[in-house]
Amino acid sequence: MYHGRTTGKGPSTPTQIYQQPPRLLIVHISLPSWADICSNLCEAMQNFFSLACSLMGPSRMSLFSLYMVQNQHECILPFVQVKGNFARLQTCISEIRTLQKEGCFRPQGTSLQLAVEDGLQQFKQYCRHVTTGSALTYTSLEITILTSQPGKEVVKQLEKGLKDTDLVRVRRLQVVEITKEALECTDSASPIEESSNDESSFLGTDIDLQTIDNDVVSMEIFFKAWLHNSGTDQEHIHLLLPSQSFSNISRARDKPMCLKCDLQERLLSPSLLPGTADGSLKMDDPKGDFSTLYQMTSQSSASYYKLRVIKALKSSGMCESVTYGLPFILRPTSCWQLDWNELETNQQHFHALCHSLLKREWLLLAKGEPPSRGHSLREAATTFYVIMPSRSPTLLVKAVATRELMLPSPFPLLPENPPDDSLKIVESLLDGLELEPTYNPLQVWSHLYSHLSSTFAKPQSRLHPSWESRALRKHPCKPGQLQTNRVRATVAPLPMTSAPGRAPKIPAASKASTEAFLQLSEEEETEGEEDPSGP
């Protein structure tokens, strides 16, 4: 989440930035279904990372690592920062494309379990060595396993294999089953919600089971959820409703009803992407389309951004021309710090509000109240918002113009009877258009992905050699041996098999290998500073 800077002559308040936790993606390959999944998955990953690496402002993703599990587990990409590493990510995706798609192999029963343990061990070592001396902004890891095998069987396999493994540093363990049938027609303009979620607390941490369709759009939407602010440490916004309007629900008539909500983006701002039509707008420029509501949402537990409802509006009386900025979505909060009864009551009241607004065909006009930033001689300008209900348990929020922003625009009445000749010509043109009942943005594309990918392309002579390339030059391939760009793991590899009846022990990395890794990392950082054209 990006929160724009505040303007003023007083001391600047540091902006609060929410960053997604480090992520480990394990691609679990099984034949022959891999042949149908490979191209869709690689295209979706290429599209997603071209977007994630291009977003301006603070990075939304921190660390990312990629493993492959086929007949054994293998680290394709050790933990790296996502932003600034599109070339390495693209190389890994290209390597996945070359994996075996036909034939057969005998998978090791413990390969998936070992991939989880090895990735977790690498994350712990990264935190110990790479971030030494700097503030650690992340302490837990999210692990996602993409598989074409039945998800429930994979969950049982993980439960059995990881029962003696320390998963304290695992924030979330998720199994995503890719269904074999591709989606015939994408007819939904909304992101796919969790279509099937089963949870197991056998390990002390929940294993989420989710299914997605085997098509590029569904996989893209799944990956894009990583860009959302999914933190549950606290609610984002308080929606205040006048108590006299809800006297039958709220006991305290002198206090407004407070609905605790989480804020979510509906779409990415074009101003955050280079080369788009709106790319010239600055992210923190109030003239841009990056909504002030999202900029000013406080992440401080001491105070919250408030939306105070001041009146209701008829839905038919709202003109779209007076709304501006990107829309945002309000949901009932899922903050874990609230007790269960408060969460349930808050959700029930939120749903009741949605139902009532739909039934009455009303909108709400609300005034934004940012958190107090101390005493100021200036009176801050107020932003107003219109809140719209929907058929889902969400509310749509858009900024609405005030008197100071309005420009004179004459709107004469439309003539009732246009000339017959002109009417016939125009109607014949309209009859020739294809009519759709709704607008589905998932069926419209602007070639943005290819444009973003091309911005990372550099002439071959200017490519900055990575430490993997240098290692290959120091140890050239033997005649007839295929040279690859496969990276090495940063910790000693785990044993491929384990003794029956007990979980495999994770050996600590040797001092020599650790020092060698740190030396290579330091060399890469030094050369990266000297050569700004590096990847």
N, C-alpha and C positions, 0 to 999 in steps of 0.2 A: 504494500500500500504506500502510495506517495502522498505526503501532506505538504502542501506548498508553503513557502516562507511567508511570514507575516511582515507587513510593511510598517514602518514607524521609526521614530528617532530614538526610542528607548532601546534598552538592551534586547538583543534578539533572543528569542526562546528557541532552543534546539528542537528541531522537528522530530517527531516520533515516527519511526519507520518500522512497519511490520515486515519481517522477512520470513519466507517459508522455511521450514526445517530442512536440514540436509536429507537427500533422498537417494536411496539405493534401488535401482531397477534391475530385476533379475528376469531375463527372458528364458523361459522354460520351453525347450524345443522338443517336439515329438513328431515323428514321421508317421504317415505321409501328410498330416494336416499342415505342416510347416510350409509346404509349397504354396498353399492357398493364402496363408497369413503373411508371409515374409514381405511381399511387395507393399501390401497395405500398411503394415506396421512401419516399415522403413520410410515410406512417404509421409505418414503421419508424424513420425519423429522428426524428419527433416523439416517439415512445415512448422512444427511447434518450436523447435530450437531456433529456427530463423527468426521467429517472432520474439521468443524470450531473450535472445541475445541482442536484439535490436531495440528493445524498449529503453527509452531514455529515462533519466532519473535514477534513483537508487535501485539496486538490483532486487528483484522480487524473489529470485531463487538464490540460494547460497551454494551449497556443495551438491555435486551429483556424481554418482558412480554407476557403472554399468557392468553387469555380469551376464554370462551366457552359460546355460546348463544344457548339455546335450548328452553325450556318453560320460562326460565329466564336467565339473564346474571350471570356469575360466574367467578371469578378470579382463574384460575388454578395455575398461577405462577406470583407473583409480580415481579417488575423489579429487575433483577439480572445481574451481569456481565456474559457474555457467557463463556469466557475462565475460566476454572477451575470449572465449574458447570455442567459438563456432567451428573453426577449422578442425580442431581435435574431435569435436562431436561428430562432424560430418565424416571424418575418416573412420570413426567407429561404426557409424551407420552403413558406410560403404562396405565395411568388413562383414557386417551382419548379412548383407545381401549375398555375399559369396559363400555362406554356410551351406552345408549339404542339405539338399531338398528332396533327394530320392534315395532309394536303397533302404537299408535298415542298420540299426546299431543296437547294442545291448546297454541300456542306461544303467548306471550304478544306482542302487536304491537310496544311497545316502548323499547323492550329488547335490540335490536341492538343499538339504539340511546344511551341508558343508559350505555352500555358497552363502547362505544366510550368516553362518558363523564367521566365515572369512571376511565378508563385507563388514560385519559388526566389529571384528578385530581391527580391520583397516581404519574404520572410523575412529576407534579409540586411540589408535596410534597417531592418526592425523591430529587429533585434538591434543595429544601429549607433546608432539614434536613441532608440527608446522605452525601452530598458533601460540607457541611459547612466547611469553612476554606481551601478548596482546589480549585485549578483552574478549572473552569467549562468549559469543552471542547465541550459541546453540549448544545444547548438551544432550539432545536426544535425536534419534534417527528414525525416519519413516522408510519402511521397506515395502516395495510393491513387487509382486510376482505375477508376470504375465504368462498364462499357460493356455493351451488348447485342450488339456486333459480335464476330466470332470472336476470341478472346483472342490466339491465336498471330499473327494478322495485325496486331493492335494492337501486340504486342511488337516485331514486325519494323519497323513504322512508327516506333516510338520509337527503336529501335536506329539506324535510318538518320538520323532527324532530330536525335538528341541526341549523335551521335558526336563532335562538336566542342565540346560543352557541358561546362563544369566542374561535375561532380557530387560534388565532395568534401564538400559540406555535406549531401548526401542520404544519410541513414542506410539507407533502404529505399525501393525503387520497386516498387509492386505494381499489377498489372492484375487486376481482378476481373470475370470475365465472368458476366453474369446470364443464365442459361439461359431459353429462351423457354417451356419447359413448366413450368407451376406444379406444385408438390409436391401430389400427390393426397391424401395422408394423412400427417400428421406422427406417426410411430410410434417416434421415438427420444427418450428423455429426456436424452440427452447432447448437449452442444454439437457441432455439425458440425465435424469436423476437416478439414484441408486435403484436399479430395477430389481435387485435381489440381494439382500444383505442378511447374512447369517453371522452370528458371533459366537466365539468360543472363548471362555475364560479359563480353560484348562491350564494354560501356561502362565497365568497371572497377568497376561496382556491379551486384549481382544484380537482375534483374527477375523478381519472383515472379509466377507465373500461377496464379490460383485461380478456381474456378467455384462459384457459389451458385445456389440455386433462386429462381425468381421468386415468392416468397411472403413475407409479412410476418415470419413466425417466423424463417425462414432469414436474412433481412436483419438482424433484431434481433440474432440470435446473432453474426453477423459484427461488427456495431458494438460489441457488449458485450465482444468480445475486446480492445477498446481499454482496458478497465478493468483488465485483468490486468497483473500485474507480469511483463513479458516481457523484462526486462533480462538480459543474458548476461555482464555484467562479472565476476560471481562466483557461486559456488553459494550456496544459502540455508541448507542444513542438512546436517549430517553424521550419518548413521545408523550407529551403532557396533554390530557384531555380535561376540559372544564368539569368540575365535580357536579355542578348542578344539572348537567346533561346526563349524568349517570348516577343519580342519587339512589337508584334501586340497587346498584352494584357496589358503589363505594360507600363505606360507612362514614368516612370523614368528609363532610360536605365542604369544609373550608380548605381542603387540600385537593389539588387536581389528581386525577388518576394518572399514574405513571406506568406506561408500558415500556419494558426494557427490550430493546431491539438490537439486532446485528445488521450492519450495513454491507451491501454487496454490490459490486459493479455489474451493470447489465451488459456493457460492451467496453472494449478498449478505446481510449481516446486516440483519434488519428494524430493528434499533436504530439503523442509520445513516440511516433514512428518516423524515421527519416524518409524523405522522398515522397511522402503522401501529400494529398492536396492541402491538408491543414498542417503540414510539418513545419511551416515557418512560424507558427504560433509558439510562444514560450509556454512552458508548463505552468509557471507560476504567474503568468500574465493574466490579470483579471479580464482582459479583453478576449482571452482564449476561451475554449469550450470545456476546460477542465473544471468541473463544478466546485464552487466554493464550499459546498457542504462536505465533500470528501476531503478537501484540503484541511478543513478546520476541525475535523473529528478528533477529539483528544484521545490519546492512549494512556493518559494518566488516570490512575484509580481514584485520585482526589476529586475529579470533576469530569463531567461528561457534556458533550454537545447535546443541546435540548431543542426539540421541535415543539413549540407551544401552539396548539390549535386555537385559533381565534374565531373562526366561523366556518359554516358549511356552505357549499355551493352546489347548484344544480349541475349535473353532468352536461346537459345541453347548453348551459350558459358559459362554457369554458372555450375560449378560442385558442387554438394551438399556436397561433402566431405570437402570443405573448409569453410563451414558455421558452426557455433557453438552456443551453448546457446539456450535458449528458444525463440521462436518467439513472437513478439508483434504486435498489430494491431494499425494502425493510422486511426482515423476518423476525419472528420471536427469538430472543436470545437463547443460546445453548451454553451459556457461561457455567462452567462446572463449580464456580464458587457459590452459586445460589443453591439453597436447599431444594429438595425435590418438590415440596409443596408449592414453593414460590414459583419455580419453573413451570409447574403444571397450571397454576392459576394464571400466570402471565400469558401462557399460550392460549388458554381458554378465552381470556378477555380479548386477545389479539384476533382470534378466529371470529369471535362474536362481532367485533368491530367490522371485519371484512364482510361478513354476512349482512350486517345492518346497512352498510353503505351501498352494497349491491342492490338490496331490496328497495332502498329509498332512491337509488340513482343519484347519490350524492358524491361530491368530492369534499376534501377538507383543505382549508387554507391555513397554513401554519407559519409562524415567525421563528426564524433561527435565533438561538441564544447560545453563542459560543462560550466555552469555559472562561471564567474570570482570569485575566492575565495581570492582575494588580490594578492599582489606581492609575487613571490616565485622564489628562485634561481634555482630551478629545472624546467626543461621543462617537462610538463606532457606528458605521452604517449598518442597517439591518437588511438581511436577505429574507425574502419570503418564498415559500414553497407551496406547491399544490400536491396533495396526496391522493392518489387514485387507487381504488380497489381493483382486484382481479379475481378470476375464478380459482386461482391457486391461493394458498394461505400466505400471500405476500401483498405488500403495498408498494406502488411505484411512486417515486418522489422526483419532481422536477422543479427547478427554480423558475419563478414567475416574475414578470416585469413589474416595476413600480412606476409611479408618476414621473420620477426623475429620469427614467430611461426611455420613456415613450417619445416617439417622433410623430409629427403630424402626417397622417396618411388618409387621404380622402377615399371613401368607399361608397360611391353612388350605387343606387339600386340597379340591379340587372334588368334590362328591358324585357318585358314579358313576351313579346312576339318578334323574334328575329326574322329576317327575310327568308322566304321559303327556299330560294335557291341556295343560299349559304347553309341553311339547316340541312338540306338534303346532302350537300357535299360533305359536310362535317360528319353527319351520321353514317354515311357510307364508309368514311375512313375509320371511324370508331368500330363499325361492325367487322372490319377486317382484322382487328386486334384480337389476340388470344386473351381470354378472360380467366383470371384466377380468383378463387374465392378469398384467398389470403396472401399476404406477402411472406415468403419464406426466405430469410437471408441465407440459409444454409444451401440454397440452390442457386445463389448468385455469387460469383467470385470476380475479383478485380486483378488477378495475377500479382497480388501483393507478396505472396510467398516467394515466387521466383525473383521478384524485384529485390526483396530483402536478402535472399541468398546471393544474388549477384553483387550486392554491395560489399560482401565479405571477400569476394574473389580478388586475388592480387596477382601481378605478374610473377611467373615462376622464379625469376632472378631475385625477386625481393622477398621471397618466403624466408621467414626466420627459422633456422634449423632448431628443432625441438631436442630435448635431451634423449628422446628415444632414437632420433636420427643419428645423433652423435655416438650413442652406444652401438648402433649398427655399423657405423664407420670404424669404430674401434675393434669390433668383432665381425668382420665381413663373413658373408655366407659362403659355405663350401660350394664347389662346382656342382650344379644340378639341384641345389637347395633353393627353395622358394623363399624370397625375402619379403617379409610383411612388415607392416607398421604396428603390429600388436604391441601394446604397452605391457610393462611388467608390473606385478603387484608390489605394493610398498611393504608388505609383511611377508614372512616366510609362509609358503603354501601349506595348507592343511593336508593331512594324510587322506588318501582317496578312499580308504576303507577304515572301519572302526571295529573294535572287538565287540562281539555280540553281548547285549545286556547292559552296556554302558555307553554313555555319550562320548564322542571323541574329544580328546583334550586339545586345546589350541596351543601350539608351541609359541613361545615368545620369539620375536624376531632377533636374530643374532646382532651383536653390537656392530660387527663389521658391515652387515647389510644395511643397518639403520644409518650408520655414518655415511655409507656410500650414497644412500638415497637423499640424505640431507645435503650432502655436498653437491649432488646433481641439481637439487632444487635451488640451492643458493646460486649455482652457476647460471641456471635458467633465469632466475630473477634478475641477476646482475646484467646478463646480456639483454634481457627484456627492457631494462632501463636505458641501456645504451642505444638499442635499436628500436625506435617507436613503431616500426613497420612490422614487428613480430606479430604472431597469431594471438 
